[in-house]
C-alpha cells in the first residue's frame, strides 16, 4: 500500500492525542488551572491535526462530513463519530476543570473509554481488510492501542515540565510493552503473504497445478489507481533499514532517556527528547505498516 504522509500523520498524532485524553481522564497530571488549559489545548491540537490529515487524504476533503453517515457499516465512519463524541466529553471535562478546579473522575473515565474505543475503531479500518493479510490480525488493534497509550503518556510527561511523577514510569512501561507487541506483529507479518492467504497468481488463475504462472504482459498499457495505491513495493534491504531506525528512535533511545530521567536527572529536556525520538521512530514504523502491506489485487498484476 502507498504510505501517504497524511496517513502517517493521522495515525501517529491522533493516537497520541487520544492517549493524552485517556491518561488525563484517569486523573494523571497536575491539577492547576494553567495545566488544564495546556493539557486541553495540546490534546485538542494533536487530535485535530491528525484527523485533518486524514481528511486531506480523501479525494474530496470537502465531503469528509459524509463519513458520519455510514456508522452502521463503516469503521471509518464509526471512528469519526467516536472521535467527535470523545472530543465533546473531554471538552466538558476540561471546561469544568478549568473553571471550577474540579476533575470529575466519572466523566474522565468516560472520556478515557471513548478514547480507547476510538483508537480501536481506527485500527479496525485496517484490521477488517482480509485483502491485506498482514493487517488482518488481532495484533493490529493491540499495536494501535499500545502506541496510543505510550505516546499519550510521553506527551503528558513533557507537559509536566520535568516533574518527577508516576506518568514517566508509566510511559516507559507502555513504550516497552508497545514494542513487544509490535515485535510479535512483525514476526507474524514475515510469515504472512498474499500466497499464504490464497492470493497468488497460481491460485487466482487456477493454473498452479501446471507450474509457476508468469505475467506475459501488463493487463493494460499504462498505470492506474490500483497500481499507485495498492501495489506499492519496497526492497527488503530498505525495509530492514527502516525497521532498524524505527526500533532505534521509537524504542531504544526514548527508553534510555526515560531511564536516565527516572534514575539520575529529572530534567525537562529528557522527556522532550524522548517524545521527539519516539515520534520519529513511530513515523518509520507506520511507513513500514503501509509500505509492506500486500494487497490481494497485486496477484492480478503478477506482483510477488
C-alpha positions as CSV (number, residue, x, y, z in Angstrom):
1,X,0.0,0.0,0.0
2,X,1.2,3.5,-0.7
3,X,2.4,5.1,2.5
4,X,0.8,8.5,2.2
5,X,2.2,11.2,4.5
6,X,-1.4,12.1,5.6
7,X,-2.0,8.6,6.9
8,X,1.3,8.6,8.7
9,X,0.5,11.9,10.5
10,X,-3.1,10.8,11.1
11,X,-2.3,7.5,12.9
12,X,0.6,9.0,14.8
13,X,-0.7,12.3,16.0
14,X,-4.3,11.4,16.7
15,X,-3.2,8.3,18.6
16,X,-1.0,10.3,20.9
17,X,-3.8,12.9,21.3
18,X,-6.4,10.3,22.3
19,X,-3.8,8.7,24.6
20,X,-3.3,12.0,26.3
21,X,-7.0,12.4,26.8
22,X,-7.1,8.9,28.3
23,X,-4.4,9.5,30.8
24,X,-5.8,12.9,31.7
25,X,-9.2,11.4,32.2
26,X,-7.8,8.9,34.7
27,X,-6.5,11.8,36.8
28,X,-2.8,11.9,35.9
29,X,-1.0,15.2,35.7
30,X,-1.1,18.4,37.9
31,X,-4.4,19.8,39.0
32,X,-3.8,23.5,38.4
33,X,-5.9,25.7,36.1
34,X,-2.9,26.6,33.9
35,X,-2.2,22.9,33.3
36,X,-5.8,22.3,32.5
37,X,-5.6,24.9,29.7
38,X,-2.3,23.5,28.4
39,X,-3.5,19.8,28.6
40,X,-6.7,20.6,26.8
41,X,-5.0,22.7,24.1
42,X,-2.3,20.0,23.3
43,X,-4.8,17.2,23.3
44,X,-7.2,19.1,21.0
45,X,-4.3,20.1,18.7
46,X,-3.0,16.6,18.3
47,X,-6.4,15.1,17.6
48,X,-7.4,17.9,15.3
49,X,-4.2,17.9,13.2
50,X,-4.3,14.1,13.0
51,X,-8.0,14.0,11.9
52,X,-7.4,16.9,9.5
53,X,-4.5,15.0,7.9
54,X,-6.9,12.0,7.5
55,X,-9.5,14.2,5.8
56,X,-6.9,15.6,3.4
57,X,-6.2,12.0,2.3
58,X,-9.6,11.9,0.7
59,X,-10.1,12.7,-2.9
60,X,-12.7,15.2,-2.0
61,X,-11.8,16.6,1.5
62,X,-14.8,18.9,1.4
63,X,-17.1,15.9,1.6
64,X,-15.4,14.5,4.7
65,X,-18.6,15.3,6.7
66,X,-20.3,12.5,4.9
67,X,-18.2,10.0,6.8
68,X,-20.5,10.4,9.8
69,X,-23.5,9.0,7.9
70,X,-22.2,5.4,7.4
71,X,-21.6,4.4,11.0
72,X,-23.7,1.3,10.8
73,X,-21.4,-0.4,8.3
74,X,-18.1,1.6,8.1
75,X,-15.3,1.6,10.7
76,X,-14.1,4.8,9.2
77,X,-17.4,6.4,9.9
78,X,-17.6,4.9,13.4
79,X,-14.1,6.4,14.1
80,X,-15.4,9.8,13.0
81,X,-18.5,9.6,15.3
82,X,-16.4,8.3,18.2
83,X,-13.8,11.0,17.7
84,X,-16.4,13.7,17.9
85,X,-18.0,12.1,20.9
86,X,-14.6,11.8,22.7
87,X,-13.8,15.4,21.9
88,X,-17.2,16.6,23.2
89,X,-16.9,14.6,26.5
90,X,-13.3,15.7,27.1
91,X,-14.2,19.3,26.3
92,X,-16.9,19.3,29.0
93,X,-14.4,17.6,31.4
94,X,-11.7,20.2,30.6
95,X,-14.1,23.2,30.9
96,X,-15.3,22.0,34.4
97,X,-11.7,21.5,35.4
98,X,-10.7,25.0,34.1
99,X,-13.5,27.0,35.7
100,X,-14.1,25.1,38.9
101,X,-10.8,23.3,39.5
102,X,-12.6,20.0,39.9
103,X,-11.6,16.9,37.9
104,X,-14.7,14.8,37.7
105,X,-13.4,11.2,37.7
106,X,-16.6,9.6,36.3
107,X,-16.6,12.0,33.4
108,X,-12.9,11.5,32.9
109,X,-13.3,7.7,32.8
110,X,-16.0,8.1,30.1
111,X,-13.5,10.2,28.1
112,X,-10.8,7.5,28.6
113,X,-13.1,4.7,27.5
114,X,-14.2,6.7,24.4
115,X,-10.6,7.4,23.6
116,X,-9.7,3.7,23.7
117,X,-12.7,2.8,21.6
118,X,-11.9,5.5,19.0
119,X,-8.3,4.2,18.6
120,X,-9.7,0.7,18.3
121,X,-12.1,1.9,15.6
122,X,-9.1,3.5,13.7
123,X,-7.2,0.2,13.9
124,X,-10.2,-1.8,12.6
125,X,-10.2,0.3,9.4
126,X,-7.1,-1.8,8.6
127,X,-7.7,-5.0,10.6
128,X,-11.0,-5.7,8.8
129,X,-9.3,-5.8,5.3
130,X,-8.9,-9.5,4.6
131,X,-7.5,-8.5,1.3
132,X,-4.4,-7.3,3.2
133,X,-3.3,-10.4,5.1
134,X,-0.6,-8.7,7.2
135,X,-3.2,-6.3,8.7
136,X,-5.9,-8.9,9.4
137,X,-4.9,-9.9,12.9
138,X,-6.0,-9.0,16.4
139,X,-2.4,-7.8,17.0
140,X,-3.1,-4.8,14.8
141,X,-5.6,-3.2,17.3
142,X,-3.2,-4.2,20.1
143,X,-0.4,-2.3,18.4
144,X,-2.5,0.8,17.8
145,X,-3.8,0.9,21.4
146,X,-0.4,0.3,22.9
147,X,1.3,3.0,20.9
148,X,-1.5,5.5,21.7
149,X,-1.1,4.7,25.4
150,X,2.7,5.1,25.2
151,X,2.5,8.3,23.1
152,X,-0.1,9.9,25.3
153,X,2.0,9.1,28.5
154,X,5.1,10.6,26.9
155,X,3.2,13.8,25.9
156,X,1.8,14.1,29.4
157,X,5.3,13.7,30.9
158,X,6.5,16.5,28.7
159,X,3.7,18.8,29.7
160,X,4.5,18.2,33.4
161,X,7.8,20.1,32.7
162,X,10.2,17.6,34.1
163,X,8.4,16.9,37.4
164,X,9.1,13.5,39.0
165,X,5.8,11.7,38.7
166,X,4.4,8.2,38.0
167,X,3.5,9.1,34.4
168,X,7.1,9.0,33.3
169,X,7.5,5.4,34.7
170,X,4.1,4.5,33.1
171,X,5.4,5.9,29.8
172,X,8.5,3.7,29.9
173,X,6.4,0.6,30.7
174,X,3.9,1.4,28.0
175,X,6.7,2.0,25.5
176,X,8.4,-1.3,26.2
177,X,5.0,-3.1,26.0
178,X,4.1,-1.5,22.8
179,X,7.3,-2.5,21.1
180,X,7.0,-6.1,22.4
181,X,3.6,-6.3,20.8
182,X,5.0,-4.7,17.6
183,X,7.8,-7.3,17.5
184,X,5.2,-10.0,17.7
185,X,3.2,-8.3,14.9
186,X,6.4,-8.2,12.7
187,X,7.1,-11.9,13.4
188,X,3.7,-12.8,12.2
189,X,3.9,-10.4,9.2
190,X,7.1,-12.2,8.0
191,X,5.2,-15.4,7.7
192,X,2.1,-13.8,6.1
193,X,1.9,-13.2,2.4
194,X,-0.7,-12.9,-0.3
195,X,0.1,-16.5,-1.3
196,X,-0.5,-17.8,2.2
197,X,-3.8,-16.1,2.2
198,X,-4.9,-17.5,-1.1
199,X,-4.0,-14.6,-3.4
200,X,-1.1,-15.9,-5.6
201,X,-1.2,-15.7,-9.4
202,X,-1.4,-19.5,-9.5
203,X,-4.4,-19.6,-7.2
204,X,-6.0,-16.7,-9.0
205,X,-5.8,-18.4,-12.4
206,X,-6.2,-22.0,-11.3
207,X,-3.1,-22.9,-13.2
208,X,-0.9,-23.7,-10.2
209,X,-1.0,-27.5,-11.0
210,X,0.9,-26.8,-14.2
211,X,3.7,-24.7,-12.7
212,X,4.6,-21.1,-11.8
213,X,2.4,-18.5,-13.5
214,X,4.4,-15.6,-15.0
215,X,2.9,-12.4,-16.5
216,X,3.1,-12.3,-20.3
217,X,2.2,-8.6,-20.4
218,X,0.5,-5.9,-18.3
219,X,-3.3,-6.0,-18.1
220,X,-3.3,-2.5,-19.6
221,X,-0.8,-0.1,-21.3
222,X,-0.5,2.5,-18.5
223,X,-0.5,2.9,-14.8
224,X,-3.8,3.3,-12.8
225,X,-5.1,4.0,-9.3
226,X,-4.7,0.4,-8.1
227,X,-1.0,0.2,-9.1
228,X,-0.3,3.6,-7.4
229,X,-2.2,2.9,-4.2
230,X,-2.4,-0.9,-3.7
231,X,0.7,-2.4,-5.3
232,X,3.4,-0.4,-3.6
233,X,6.7,-2.3,-3.4
234,X,9.6,-1.8,-1.1
235,X,13.0,-3.5,-1.3
236,X,13.8,-5.9,1.6
237,X,17.1,-4.1,2.3
238,X,15.4,-0.8,2.6
239,X,12.6,-2.3,4.7
240,X,15.2,-3.7,7.1
241,X,17.0,-0.4,7.4
242,X,13.7,1.5,8.1
243,X,12.8,-1.2,10.7
244,X,16.1,-0.6,12.5
245,X,15.5,3.1,12.5
246,X,12.0,2.6,13.9
247,X,13.3,0.5,16.8
248,X,16.3,2.8,17.5
249,X,14.4,6.1,17.6
250,X,11.0,4.7,18.6
251,X,12.1,2.3,21.4
252,X,15.7,2.2,22.4
253,X,16.6,5.9,22.6
254,X,13.3,7.0,24.3
255,X,13.7,4.2,26.8
256,X,17.2,5.1,27.7
257,X,16.3,8.8,28.0
258,X,13.4,7.9,30.3
259,X,15.6,5.7,32.4
260,X,18.1,8.5,32.9
261,X,15.2,10.8,33.7
262,X,13.7,8.5,36.3
263,X,17.1,7.4,37.9
264,X,19.5,10.2,37.7
265,X,18.4,13.6,36.3
266,X,14.8,14.8,36.4
267,X,15.3,17.4,33.6
268,X,12.5,18.7,31.4
269,X,14.7,18.3,28.3
270,X,14.8,14.5,28.6
271,X,11.1,13.8,28.2
272,X,11.0,16.2,25.3
273,X,13.9,14.4,23.6
274,X,12.2,11.1,24.3
275,X,9.0,12.2,22.8
276,X,10.6,13.7,19.6
277,X,12.6,10.5,19.2
278,X,9.5,8.3,19.7
279,X,7.5,10.2,17.1
280,X,10.4,9.9,14.6
281,X,10.5,6.1,15.2
282,X,6.8,5.8,15.1
283,X,6.6,7.5,11.7
284,X,9.1,4.9,10.4
285,X,7.0,2.1,11.9
286,X,3.8,3.5,10.3
287,X,5.6,3.9,7.0
288,X,6.5,0.2,7.0
289,X,3.0,-0.6,8.2
290,X,1.7,0.7,4.9
291,X,4.6,0.1,2.6
292,X,5.0,-3.6,3.4
293,X,1.3,-4.3,3.2
294,X,0.5,-6.7,0.3
295,X,-3.0,-6.2,-1.2
296,X,-4.6,-9.1,-2.9
297,X,-5.1,-7.1,-6.1
298,X,-1.4,-7.4,-6.6
299,X,-1.9,-11.0,-7.7
300,X,-3.8,-9.8,-10.7
301,X,-0.7,-7.7,-11.8
302,X,1.7,-10.6,-11.2
303,X,3.4,-9.0,-8.1
304,X,5.2,-11.4,-5.8
